[in-house]
Amino acid sequence: MLRVAIVEDEADHAKRLMKYLESYAAQAGLEAHAEWFPDALSFLEKYRGGYEAVFLDIAMPHMDGMECARRLRELDENVALLFVTSMAHYAIRGYEVNAMDFLVKPVEYDEFAMKMERLCRYLQRRQPTGVAVKQKDRVRVLNVQDIVYIEIYNHELVYHTRTETLTTYGKLSTLEEDGRFSSFIRCSQSYLVNCAWVTAVGQEALTVVTGAEIPIARRKRKECMEKIAVVLGRNGW
């Protein structure tokens, strides 16, 4: 889930960004949610974290975006910050508050999509890449991108990499909600597959790099095709 805060005093501009976010998420196969704050003070008063990104207008009454950004950094050093402004020369000062980027009003969708692609790459690089797999006498840490697929078998999770298989307790539904597994697809009730390791898509099964064939639920086939295309395209394949 990509959670975004939009701090913008003009309702029309805020609605435009929310509509753009909805369109981009549908296009990219992402799940996204935006929350609008009409001024900087209400945003800071209610701020409890939990956002991956903040789109922040610079010209606002009572407290401008630059001051809001400075106070935000006292609360949260890590959230991605993008300025939205008609005054680009102010946005260039974003280095003072570690802003990732800026958009110039009136924001056009093509520019927004380009910035979103950069934001997603930025967030992906920052995500933890390891997952702890508890064994009987030790804990193994696997790189998420080395996992080819995960299955549920006899109420246990079975992690398959190209070279080994590890079994532990857990639920596939829990992994589905974990952002580290955003490039995986739940192709059936029992399997979660890393789209980056899919080599072929048949009518009834996915073939992965190890040669294993993973069954696809009929109702999931279209979703699988779309998700695989997005992930492979994002990785430059």
C-alpha atoms as an extended CHARMM CRD file, in Angstrom:
* protein
*
       237  EXT
         1         1  MET       CA              0.0000000000        0.0000000000        0.0000000000  PROA      1               0.0000000000
         2         2  LEU       CA              1.3700000000        3.4010000000       -1.0600000000  PROA      2               0.0000000000
         3         3  ARG       CA              0.1110000000        5.9520000000        1.4580000000  PROA      3               0.0000000000
         4         4  VAL       CA              0.3000000000        9.6070000000        0.4120000000  PROA      4               0.0000000000
         5         5  ALA       CA             -0.5070000000       12.8750000000        2.1820000000  PROA      5               0.0000000000
         6         6  ILE       CA             -1.4710000000       15.8690000000        0.0260000000  PROA      6               0.0000000000
         7         7  VAL       CA             -1.0610000000       19.2310000000        1.7890000000  PROA      7               0.0000000000
         8         8  GLU       CA             -2.7150000000       21.7810000000       -0.4850000000  PROA      8               0.0000000000
         9         9  ASP       CA             -4.9940000000       24.7370000000        0.3100000000  PROA      9               0.0000000000
        10        10  GLU       CA             -6.6690000000       24.7920000000       -3.1220000000  PROA      10              0.0000000000
        11        11  ALA       CA             -9.2670000000       22.0340000000       -3.4100000000  PROA      11              0.0000000000
        12        12  ASP       CA             -9.1120000000       21.8470000000       -7.2150000000  PROA      12              0.0000000000
        13        13  HSD       CA             -5.3680000000       21.1950000000       -7.1890000000  PROA      13              0.0000000000
        14        14  ALA       CA             -5.7090000000       18.6060000000       -4.4190000000  PROA      14              0.0000000000
        15        15  LYS       CA             -8.4740000000       16.7660000000       -6.2940000000  PROA      15              0.0000000000
        16        16  ARG       CA             -6.3610000000       16.7860000000       -9.4330000000  PROA      16              0.0000000000
        17        17  LEU       CA             -3.4380000000       15.1470000000       -7.6280000000  PROA      17              0.0000000000
        18        18  MET       CA             -5.7300000000       12.5630000000       -6.0570000000  PROA      18              0.0000000000
        19        19  LYS       CA             -7.2280000000       11.7380000000       -9.4510000000  PROA      19              0.0000000000
        20        20  TYR       CA             -3.7490000000       11.4620000000      -10.9880000000  PROA      20              0.0000000000
        21        21  LEU       CA             -2.6480000000        9.1630000000       -8.1690000000  PROA      21              0.0000000000
        22        22  GLU       CA             -5.6690000000        6.9300000000       -8.7140000000  PROA      22              0.0000000000
        23        23  SER       CA             -4.9360000000        6.7480000000      -12.4570000000  PROA      23              0.0000000000
        24        24  TYR       CA             -1.2390000000        6.0360000000      -11.9590000000  PROA      24              0.0000000000
        25        25  ALA       CA             -1.9200000000        3.3300000000       -9.3690000000  PROA      25              0.0000000000
        26        26  ALA       CA             -4.3340000000        1.5620000000      -11.7220000000  PROA      26              0.0000000000
        27        27  GLN       CA             -1.8290000000        1.7940000000      -14.5740000000  PROA      27              0.0000000000
        28        28  ALA       CA              1.1040000000        0.5430000000      -12.4910000000  PROA      28              0.0000000000
        29        29  GLY       CA             -0.7620000000       -2.1840000000      -10.6280000000  PROA      29              0.0000000000
        30        30  LEU       CA             -0.2740000000       -0.4680000000       -7.2650000000  PROA      30              0.0000000000
        31        31  GLU       CA             -2.5790000000       -0.0760000000       -4.3010000000  PROA      31              0.0000000000
        32        32  ALA       CA             -2.5480000000        3.5640000000       -3.1980000000  PROA      32              0.0000000000
        33        33  HSD       CA             -4.4270000000        5.7940000000       -0.7800000000  PROA      33              0.0000000000
        34        34  ALA       CA             -4.2730000000        9.6000000000       -0.4900000000  PROA      34              0.0000000000
        35        35  GLU       CA             -5.3480000000       11.8420000000        2.4010000000  PROA      35              0.0000000000
        36        36  TRP       CA             -5.8860000000       15.5670000000        1.8320000000  PROA      36              0.0000000000
        37        37  PHE       CA             -4.9930000000       18.2990000000        4.3450000000  PROA      37              0.0000000000
        38        38  PRO       CA             -6.1480000000       21.8420000000        3.4000000000  PROA      38              0.0000000000
        39        39  ASP       CA             -3.4060000000       23.5990000000        5.3880000000  PROA      39              0.0000000000
        40        40  ALA       CA             -0.0100000000       22.9540000000        6.9480000000  PROA      40              0.0000000000
        41        41  LEU       CA             -1.1320000000       23.4550000000       10.5490000000  PROA      41              0.0000000000
        42        42  SER       CA             -3.8180000000       20.7500000000       10.4580000000  PROA      42              0.0000000000
        43        43  PHE       CA             -1.3740000000       18.3990000000        8.7350000000  PROA      43              0.0000000000
        44        44  LEU       CA              1.3210000000       18.8450000000       11.3910000000  PROA      44              0.0000000000
        45        45  GLU       CA             -1.1380000000       18.6880000000       14.3040000000  PROA      45              0.0000000000
        46        46  LYS       CA             -2.5170000000       15.3510000000       13.0990000000  PROA      46              0.0000000000
        47        47  TYR       CA              0.7770000000       13.9250000000       11.8600000000  PROA      47              0.0000000000
        48        48  ARG       CA              1.4420000000       10.4460000000       13.2370000000  PROA      48              0.0000000000
        49        49  GLY       CA              3.5840000000        9.1120000000       10.4060000000  PROA      49              0.0000000000
        50        50  GLY       CA              2.5440000000        6.1520000000        8.2940000000  PROA      50              0.0000000000
        51        51  TYR       CA              2.9770000000        7.9030000000        4.9300000000  PROA      51              0.0000000000
        52        52  GLU       CA              5.4450000000        6.9020000000        2.2390000000  PROA      52              0.0000000000
        53        53  ALA       CA              5.2550000000       10.3250000000        0.5660000000  PROA      53              0.0000000000
        54        54  VAL       CA              3.9930000000       13.8740000000        1.1670000000  PROA      54              0.0000000000
        55        55  PHE       CA              3.0110000000       16.2170000000       -1.6910000000  PROA      55              0.0000000000
        56        56  LEU       CA              3.3930000000       19.6750000000       -0.1970000000  PROA      56              0.0000000000
        57        57  ASP       CA              2.2760000000       23.0090000000       -1.6550000000  PROA      57              0.0000000000
        58        58  ILE       CA              4.6590000000       25.8710000000       -0.9670000000  PROA      58              0.0000000000
        59        59  ALA       CA              2.3190000000       28.9020000000       -1.1270000000  PROA      59              0.0000000000
        60        60  MET       CA             -0.2480000000       28.4130000000        1.6650000000  PROA      60              0.0000000000
        61        61  PRO       CA             -1.7870000000       30.7840000000        4.2370000000  PROA      61              0.0000000000
        62        62  HSD       CA             -0.7780000000       30.7710000000        7.9290000000  PROA      62              0.0000000000
        63        63  MET       CA              2.2860000000       28.5800000000        7.3050000000  PROA      63              0.0000000000
        64        64  ASP       CA              4.0540000000       28.1350000000        3.9740000000  PROA      64              0.0000000000
        65        65  GLY       CA              5.3120000000       24.8370000000        2.6380000000  PROA      65              0.0000000000
        66        66  MET       CA              8.9800000000       25.4590000000        3.3950000000  PROA      66              0.0000000000
        67        67  GLU       CA              8.2930000000       26.0750000000        7.0860000000  PROA      67              0.0000000000
        68        68  CYS       CA              5.9490000000       23.0840000000        7.1390000000  PROA      68              0.0000000000
        69        69  ALA       CA              8.7080000000       20.9610000000        5.6160000000  PROA      69              0.0000000000
        70        70  ARG       CA             11.2090000000       22.0730000000        8.2670000000  PROA      70              0.0000000000
        71        71  ARG       CA              8.7950000000       21.1240000000       11.0580000000  PROA      71              0.0000000000
        72        72  LEU       CA              7.9060000000       17.8730000000        9.3040000000  PROA      72              0.0000000000
        73        73  ARG       CA             11.5640000000       16.8710000000        9.2960000000  PROA      73              0.0000000000
        74        74  GLU       CA             11.6200000000       17.2790000000       13.0840000000  PROA      74              0.0000000000
        75        75  LEU       CA              8.8380000000       14.6890000000       13.2470000000  PROA      75              0.0000000000
        76        76  ASP       CA              9.8990000000       12.3880000000       10.4100000000  PROA      76              0.0000000000
        77        77  GLU       CA             13.3310000000       12.3020000000        8.7820000000  PROA      77              0.0000000000
        78        78  ASN       CA             12.5010000000        9.5860000000        6.2800000000  PROA      78              0.0000000000
        79        79  VAL       CA              9.1790000000       10.2910000000        4.5400000000  PROA      79              0.0000000000
        80        80  ALA       CA              9.6230000000       11.1940000000        0.8540000000  PROA      80              0.0000000000
        81        81  LEU       CA              8.8160000000       14.8750000000        0.2630000000  PROA      81              0.0000000000
        82        82  LEU       CA              7.7300000000       16.4070000000       -3.0540000000  PROA      82              0.0000000000
        83        83  PHE       CA              6.9060000000       20.1090000000       -3.3880000000  PROA      83              0.0000000000
        84        84  VAL       CA              4.0020000000       21.2150000000       -5.5690000000  PROA      84              0.0000000000
        85        85  THR       CA              4.2770000000       24.8610000000       -6.5560000000  PROA      85              0.0000000000
        86        86  SER       CA              3.9580000000       27.5370000000       -9.2050000000  PROA      86              0.0000000000
        87        87  MET       CA              7.2090000000       29.0440000000       -7.8780000000  PROA      87              0.0000000000
        88        88  ALA       CA              9.8910000000       26.6290000000       -9.0280000000  PROA      88              0.0000000000
        89        89  HSD       CA             12.7270000000       28.8140000000       -7.7350000000  PROA      89              0.0000000000
        90        90  TYR       CA             11.5210000000       28.1400000000       -4.1750000000  PROA      90              0.0000000000
        91        91  ALA       CA             11.2510000000       24.4170000000       -4.7690000000  PROA      91              0.0000000000
        92        92  ILE       CA             14.9050000000       24.3020000000       -5.7870000000  PROA      92              0.0000000000
        93        93  ARG       CA             15.6920000000       25.0300000000       -2.1140000000  PROA      93              0.0000000000
        94        94  GLY       CA             14.2900000000       21.6060000000       -1.3240000000  PROA      94              0.0000000000
        95        95  TYR       CA             17.7740000000       20.3680000000       -0.4860000000  PROA      95              0.0000000000
        96        96  GLU       CA             17.4020000000       22.2620000000        2.8170000000  PROA      96              0.0000000000
        97        97  VAL       CA             14.7120000000       19.8050000000        3.9200000000  PROA      97              0.0000000000
        98        98  ASN       CA             15.8650000000       16.7920000000        1.9190000000  PROA      98              0.0000000000
        99        99  ALA       CA             13.0170000000       17.0150000000       -0.6020000000  PROA      99              0.0000000000
       100       100  MET       CA             13.0670000000       14.2910000000       -3.2290000000  PROA      100             0.0000000000
       101       101  ASP       CA             11.5280000000       16.2770000000       -6.1040000000  PROA      101             0.0000000000
       102       102  PHE       CA              8.9980000000       18.9430000000       -7.0790000000  PROA      102             0.0000000000
       103       103  LEU       CA              6.0950000000       19.4340000000       -9.4920000000  PROA      103             0.0000000000
       104       104  VAL       CA              5.1770000000       22.7330000000      -11.1350000000  PROA      104             0.0000000000
       105       105  LYS       CA              1.5510000000       23.9310000000      -11.2290000000  PROA      105             0.0000000000
       106       106  PRO       CA             -0.5930000000       23.4160000000      -13.1360000000  PROA      106             0.0000000000
       107       107  VAL       CA              0.5310000000       19.7900000000      -12.8610000000  PROA      107             0.0000000000
       108       108  GLU       CA              0.0230000000       17.7150000000      -16.0090000000  PROA      108             0.0000000000
       109       109  TYR       CA             -0.4850000000       13.9510000000      -15.8020000000  PROA      109             0.0000000000
       110       110  ASP       CA              2.6300000000       13.0510000000      -17.8310000000  PROA      110             0.0000000000
       111       111  GLU       CA              4.8380000000       15.0070000000      -15.4270000000  PROA      111             0.0000000000
       112       112  PHE       CA              3.0530000000       13.4850000000      -12.4350000000  PROA      112             0.0000000000
       113       113  ALA       CA              3.5170000000        9.9360000000      -13.7890000000  PROA      113             0.0000000000
       114       114  MET       CA              7.2140000000       10.5620000000      -14.3970000000  PROA      114             0.0000000000
       115       115  LYS       CA              7.6870000000       11.8010000000      -10.8150000000  PROA      115             0.0000000000
       116       116  MET       CA              5.6930000000        8.8370000000       -9.4870000000  PROA      116             0.0000000000
       117       117  GLU       CA              7.9500000000        6.3860000000      -11.3150000000  PROA      117             0.0000000000
       118       118  ARG       CA             10.9470000000        8.0400000000       -9.7030000000  PROA      118             0.0000000000
       119       119  LEU       CA              9.2200000000        7.9850000000       -6.3060000000  PROA      119             0.0000000000
       120       120  CYS       CA              8.4240000000        4.2710000000       -6.6070000000  PROA      120             0.0000000000
       121       121  ARG       CA             12.0340000000        3.4620000000       -7.5400000000  PROA      121             0.0000000000
       122       122  TYR       CA             13.2270000000        5.5550000000       -4.5990000000  PROA      122             0.0000000000
       123       123  LEU       CA             10.8970000000        3.7750000000       -2.1610000000  PROA      123             0.0000000000
       124       124  GLN       CA             11.7920000000        0.3770000000       -3.5560000000  PROA      124             0.0000000000
       125       125  ARG       CA             15.4920000000        1.0250000000       -2.9680000000  PROA      125             0.0000000000
       126       126  ARG       CA             14.7680000000        2.0210000000        0.6390000000  PROA      126             0.0000000000
       127       127  GLN       CA             12.6660000000       -1.0170000000        1.4810000000  PROA      127             0.0000000000
       128       128  PRO       CA             14.2210000000       -3.7040000000        3.6570000000  PROA      128             0.0000000000
       129       129  THR       CA             15.3110000000       -6.5010000000        1.3190000000  PROA      129             0.0000000000
       130       130  GLY       CA             15.7310000000       -9.2960000000        3.8490000000  PROA      130             0.0000000000
       131       131  VAL       CA             13.1160000000      -11.5990000000        5.3340000000  PROA      131             0.0000000000
       132       132  ALA       CA             13.7660000000      -13.6970000000        8.4450000000  PROA      132             0.0000000000
       133       133  VAL       CA             12.8320000000      -17.3690000000        8.1090000000  PROA      133             0.0000000000
       134       134  LYS       CA             12.7920000000      -19.1250000000       11.4740000000  PROA      134             0.0000000000
       135       135  GLN       CA             14.1570000000      -22.6760000000       11.4860000000  PROA      135             0.0000000000
       136       136  LYS       CA             14.2720000000      -25.1790000000       14.3500000000  PROA      136             0.0000000000
       137       137  ASP       CA             17.6920000000      -24.1570000000       15.6270000000  PROA      137             0.0000000000
       138       138  ARG       CA             18.4000000000      -20.8640000000       13.8670000000  PROA      138             0.0000000000
       139       139  VAL       CA             16.9940000000      -17.9680000000       11.8650000000  PROA      139             0.0000000000
       140       140  ARG       CA             17.9180000000      -17.6500000000        8.1880000000  PROA      140             0.0000000000
       141       141  VAL       CA             17.7060000000      -14.2770000000        6.4300000000  PROA      141             0.0000000000
       142       142  LEU       CA             16.7600000000      -14.5040000000        2.7570000000  PROA      142             0.0000000000
       143       143  ASN       CA             17.0170000000      -11.7070000000        0.2080000000  PROA      143             0.0000000000
       144       144  VAL       CA             13.4210000000      -11.2300000000       -0.9380000000  PROA      144             0.0000000000
       145       145  GLN       CA             14.5090000000      -10.9880000000       -4.5750000000  PROA      145             0.0000000000
       146       146  ASP       CA             16.1830000000      -14.4200000000       -4.3240000000  PROA      146             0.0000000000
       147       147  ILE       CA             12.8520000000      -16.0610000000       -3.4620000000  PROA      147             0.0000000000
       148       148  VAL       CA             11.2750000000      -17.6600000000       -6.5350000000  PROA      148             0.0000000000
       149       149  TYR       CA              7.9700000000      -18.6000000000       -4.9280000000  PROA      149             0.0000000000
       150       150  ILE       CA              6.3490000000      -19.3910000000       -1.5840000000  PROA      150             0.0000000000
       151       151  GLU       CA              3.7090000000      -22.0340000000       -1.0020000000  PROA      151             0.0000000000
       152       152  ILE       CA              1.5260000000      -23.0140000000        1.9110000000  PROA      152             0.0000000000
       153       153  TYR       CA              1.7000000000      -26.7570000000        2.6120000000  PROA      153             0.0000000000
       154       154  ASN       CA              0.3880000000      -28.6000000000        5.6720000000  PROA      154             0.0000000000
       155       155  HSD       CA             -0.1680000000      -25.2400000000        7.3890000000  PROA      155             0.0000000000
       156       156  GLU       CA              3.4950000000      -24.2450000000        6.8820000000  PROA      156             0.0000000000
       157       157  LEU       CA              5.1790000000      -21.7290000000        4.5750000000  PROA      157             0.0000000000
       158       158  VAL       CA              7.6930000000      -23.2100000000        2.1590000000  PROA      158             0.0000000000
       159       159  TYR       CA             10.1840000000      -20.7160000000        0.6770000000  PROA      159             0.0000000000
       160       160  HSD       CA             11.7070000000      -21.8020000000       -2.6540000000  PROA      160             0.0000000000
       161       161  THR       CA             14.8620000000      -20.1090000000       -3.9570000000  PROA      161             0.0000000000
       162       162  ARG       CA             16.8900000000      -21.2620000000       -6.9480000000  PROA      162             0.0000000000
       163       163  THR       CA             19.1540000000      -23.3180000000       -4.6820000000  PROA      163             0.0000000000
       164       164  GLU       CA             17.2550000000      -24.3180000000       -1.5310000000  PROA      164             0.0000000000
       165       165  THR       CA             13.9020000000      -24.8220000000        0.1860000000  PROA      165             0.0000000000
       166       166  LEU       CA             13.1200000000      -23.5710000000        3.6950000000  PROA      166             0.0000000000
       167       167  THR       CA             10.0250000000      -24.3300000000        5.7760000000  PROA      167             0.0000000000
       168       168  THR       CA              8.5950000000      -22.2430000000        8.6160000000  PROA      168             0.0000000000
       169       169  TYR       CA              5.2840000000      -21.2340000000       10.1790000000  PROA      169             0.0000000000
       170       170  GLY       CA              3.2340000000      -18.3530000000        8.8050000000  PROA      170             0.0000000000
       171       171  LYS       CA              0.4360000000      -17.2520000000        6.4840000000  PROA      171             0.0000000000
       172       172  LEU       CA              0.5470000000      -16.2270000000        2.8240000000  PROA      172             0.0000000000
       173       173  SER       CA             -2.0020000000      -13.4970000000        3.5510000000  PROA      173             0.0000000000
       174       174  THR       CA              0.4750000000      -11.8560000000        5.9510000000  PROA      174             0.0000000000
       175       175  LEU       CA              3.2080000000      -11.8210000000        3.2970000000  PROA      175             0.0000000000
       176       176  GLU       CA              0.7840000000      -10.3830000000        0.7220000000  PROA      176             0.0000000000
       177       177  GLU       CA              0.3490000000       -7.2970000000        2.9150000000  PROA      177             0.0000000000
       178       178  ASP       CA              4.1150000000       -6.8560000000        3.4170000000  PROA      178             0.0000000000
       179       179  GLY       CA              5.5770000000       -4.1760000000        1.1300000000  PROA      179             0.0000000000
       180       180  ARG       CA              8.7490000000       -6.2100000000        0.6690000000  PROA      180             0.0000000000
       181       181  PHE       CA              6.7110000000       -8.6580000000       -1.4380000000  PROA      181             0.0000000000
       182       182  SER       CA              5.2280000000       -6.0350000000       -3.7730000000  PROA      182             0.0000000000
       183       183  SER       CA              6.6650000000       -7.8080000000       -6.8460000000  PROA      183             0.0000000000
       184       184  PHE       CA              4.9220000000      -11.0960000000       -5.9120000000  PROA      184             0.0000000000
       185       185  ILE       CA              1.5050000000      -12.2620000000       -7.1160000000  PROA      185             0.0000000000
       186       186  ARG       CA             -0.9590000000      -14.5720000000       -5.3410000000  PROA      186             0.0000000000
       187       187  CYS       CA             -1.7690000000      -16.7490000000       -8.3370000000  PROA      187             0.0000000000
       188       188  SER       CA             -3.8490000000      -19.2550000000       -6.3790000000  PROA      188             0.0000000000
       189       189  GLN       CA             -4.8670000000      -20.0220000000       -2.8190000000  PROA      189             0.0000000000
       190       190  SER       CA             -1.6170000000      -21.8520000000       -2.0490000000  PROA      190             0.0000000000
       191       191  TYR       CA              1.0920000000      -19.9350000000       -3.9460000000  PROA      191             0.0000000000
       192       192  LEU       CA              2.7790000000      -16.5180000000       -3.8920000000  PROA      192             0.0000000000
       193       193  VAL       CA              5.1140000000      -16.1390000000       -6.8910000000  PROA      193             0.0000000000
       194       194  ASN       CA              7.9050000000      -13.6270000000       -7.5660000000  PROA      194             0.0000000000
       195       195  CYS       CA              6.9410000000      -12.1380000000      -10.9450000000  PROA      195             0.0000000000
       196       196  ALA       CA             10.6020000000      -11.4260000000      -11.7350000000  PROA      196             0.0000000000
       197       197  TRP       CA             11.3190000000      -15.1860000000      -11.9210000000  PROA      197             0.0000000000
       198       198  VAL       CA              8.3880000000      -16.1580000000      -14.1880000000  PROA      198             0.0000000000
       199       199  THR       CA              9.5800000000      -17.5260000000      -17.5400000000  PROA      199             0.0000000000
       200       200  ALA       CA              6.2320000000      -18.4940000000      -19.1110000000  PROA      200             0.0000000000
       201       201  VAL       CA              2.5040000000      -18.0980000000      -18.5480000000  PROA      201             0.0000000000
       202       202  GLY       CA              0.2590000000      -20.9310000000      -19.6940000000  PROA      202             0.0000000000
       203       203  GLN       CA             -3.4900000000      -21.3940000000      -19.5260000000  PROA      203             0.0000000000
       204       204  GLU       CA             -3.3450000000      -23.1990000000      -16.2070000000  PROA      204             0.0000000000
       205       205  ALA       CA              0.1450000000      -22.6270000000      -14.7740000000  PROA      205             0.0000000000
       206       206  LEU       CA              3.0820000000      -20.2510000000      -14.4200000000  PROA      206             0.0000000000
       207       207  THR       CA              6.5280000000      -21.6280000000      -15.2000000000  PROA      207             0.0000000000
       208       208  VAL       CA              9.3150000000      -20.2170000000      -13.0390000000  PROA      208             0.0000000000
       209       209  VAL       CA             13.0670000000      -20.1650000000      -13.5210000000  PROA      209             0.0000000000
       210       210  THR       CA             13.5930000000      -23.4150000000      -11.5580000000  PROA      210             0.0000000000
       211       211  GLY       CA             11.3040000000      -25.2520000000      -13.9840000000  PROA      211             0.0000000000
       212       212  ALA       CA              8.4820000000      -25.6480000000      -11.4820000000  PROA      212             0.0000000000
       213       213  GLU       CA              4.9590000000      -25.1080000000      -12.7780000000  PROA      213             0.0000000000
       214       214  ILE       CA              2.7330000000      -23.1530000000      -10.4070000000  PROA      214             0.0000000000
       215       215  PRO       CA             -1.0350000000      -23.5280000000      -10.8780000000  PROA      215             0.0000000000
       216       216  ILE       CA             -3.0490000000      -20.3780000000      -11.6760000000  PROA      216             0.0000000000
       217       217  ALA       CA             -6.6290000000      -19.9800000000      -10.5310000000  PROA      217             0.0000000000
       218       218  ARG       CA             -8.7110000000      -19.2220000000      -13.6320000000  PROA      218             0.0000000000
       219       219  ARG       CA            -10.0540000000      -15.9960000000      -12.1300000000  PROA      219             0.0000000000
       220       220  LYS       CA             -6.4740000000      -14.8860000000      -11.3680000000  PROA      220             0.0000000000
       221       221  ARG       CA             -4.9460000000      -15.3550000000      -14.8290000000  PROA      221             0.0000000000
       222       222  LYS       CA             -5.6440000000      -11.8410000000      -16.1620000000  PROA      222             0.0000000000
       223       223  GLU       CA             -4.4090000000      -10.2250000000      -12.9450000000  PROA      223             0.0000000000
       224       224  CYS       CA             -1.2480000000      -12.3610000000      -13.0870000000  PROA      224             0.0000000000
       225       225  MET       CA             -0.5330000000      -11.3500000000      -16.6810000000  PROA      225             0.0000000000
       226       226  GLU       CA             -0.9420000000       -7.6640000000      -15.8760000000  PROA      226             0.0000000000
       227       227  LYS       CA              1.1720000000       -7.7860000000      -12.6940000000  PROA      227             0.0000000000
       228       228  ILE       CA              3.9750000000       -9.7330000000      -14.3930000000  PROA      228             0.0000000000
       229       229  ALA       CA              4.0490000000       -7.2280000000      -17.2840000000  PROA      229             0.0000000000
       230       230  VAL       CA              4.2940000000       -4.3070000000      -14.8240000000  PROA      230             0.0000000000
       231       231  VAL       CA              7.0790000000       -5.8960000000      -12.7360000000  PROA      231             0.0000000000
       232       232  LEU       CA              9.1470000000       -7.0220000000      -15.7090000000  PROA      232             0.0000000000
       233       233  GLY       CA              8.7070000000       -3.6390000000      -17.3740000000  PROA      233             0.0000000000
       234       234  ARG       CA              9.7850000000       -1.8630000000      -14.1820000000  PROA      234             0.0000000000
       235       235  ASN       CA             12.9010000000       -4.0480000000      -14.0350000000  PROA      235             0.0000000000
       236       236  GLY       CA             13.7810000000       -3.2320000000      -17.6400000000  PROA      236             0.0000000000
       237       237  TRP       CA             13.0500000000       -6.6840000000      -19.1010000000  PROA      237             0.0000000000
